[in-house]
Amino acid sequence: MKTNLRYFMGAMAVVGCGMASAQNLNSAYFLDGYTYGHRMNPAKDYDRKGYVSIPVLGNINMGMSGNLAATDVLKFNNEGRLTTFLHPDISVAEALSGFSSTNHTRMDMNMDILGFGFHAWGGFNTFNVSMRSNLGFSAPYELFEAAKSLTNKDYDLSGLRMDASAWAEIGFGHSRQVNDAWRVGGKLKVLLGGGHVKVNMENAALKLAAPDKWILTADAQAEVSIKGFTWGEMDRKEFNDGTPYEQINFDNVDVDGAGLNGWGLGFDLGAEWDLGEQGWLEGMTVSASLLDLGFISWNETHVAQNLGKEIEFTGLNDFQVNNGTGTPAGEQTDGYADRFSALMALQDGGVRKSTSMLGATLNIGVEYQMPFYKKLSAGFLSTTRIQGGYSWNEERFSATVSPVKWFEASINVGFGTMGTSFGWVANIHPKGFNLFLGMDHMMGKFSKQGMPLSSHTGLTMGINIPFGNVHVK
């Protein structure tokens, strides 16, 4: 099967945008009846005897987070047609107004294919088979500036990176009450790797040598771990001194066949401490969890890297789209991608084994049950994602109410690396039925064409089957 790497990466991005959640539904962290509380802290108990997850419908996540919004890249021209910021109808000032010094976006998908939980063996047990993927992209401001408007200056392109992975997860979790005050839990996850793509560009500079000639210096590397992948036929080029070299042409990439290309292990750890049962402060509970401690070992990793030499090339004025107002957005981005792959000047670096780490998440929570109305509580949750250049942090303050046994809801506000957000969740769980709906990030305003104006968007919902009577802490 012949395919193009650019299309593969684009497909992963579309999957991420369509089915992703920036993280678990943190708005539901303090809900006792939330089916997937063990995903945020494996020590959490469940207020029923157990549950069965309805495949796919059990937990549906949609969303993304970052400071790079769709409206920063996609614009509407004078004719009202969707185009990119490269279009000549879009002024330089307008095109670059939405970009920051570092522009990044992160998407994660975690969808249960099969899942259930039950109380036995002295605690609460969970089992799940899930499909997971993540996609991260980060780029400096000057990359977009160079693409839109070339001037007689040097451009620093360092910090450009992209990382995408897809894998299956088989998880076994167990939590139990150690004593009246402490509850602990853990989860073992067997990981089956589907694919991994990683691109980094560091120490990169684009320098003007003449009005029609530019020089690029960069340390660029790409790693692709996909079963049946090959770079395909190389393009033959020459350095300034006439020395020949071969360069990867991304249009010649092959993926022949499909299948698993790696395996790994992951662990979740968690604990809850009831200060009231400890005899210190009635109604106060402190909890913490460390999620996705693990790795995936990839069997075949195809490496590409540049030679670390100066690359001289001409024709960079073609970066700016000058084909009139009718140029479709797809043609603009294809042309940009073709030229950028030439800038990187990557050569085949052979095949080797590699290991990638999961992005770990640290949660620290504090909940206080109101003495004047025990069905109302206030909560604080700190979430830190530990993943190199894609790391982020968020603090979320919430109010949770459970007026009856079968219904609970929470509203909250978050502050952190990605800015300010407002979240909410409602969980309906009478006997034999569970429906939850929530958002960590309200979608906010939309353009008249229906595009979200914020890079923080998300929606989480699910339908599951609980069994056993509701029990209250």
Helices and strands as residue ranges (DSSP letters): H 5-19, G 26-28, H 37-40, E 50-53, E 60-66, H 70-73, E 74-76, E 82-84, H 92-96, E 102-120, E 123-140, H 141-148, E 155-156, E 160-177, E 182-210, E 213-226, E 229-230, E 235-238, E 244-247, G 250-252, E 254-255, E 262-274, E 284-305, E 311-314, G 316-319, H 329-344, E 347-357, E 360-369, E 376-386, G 388-390, E 392-404, E 407-416, E 419-428, E 434-439, E 457-467
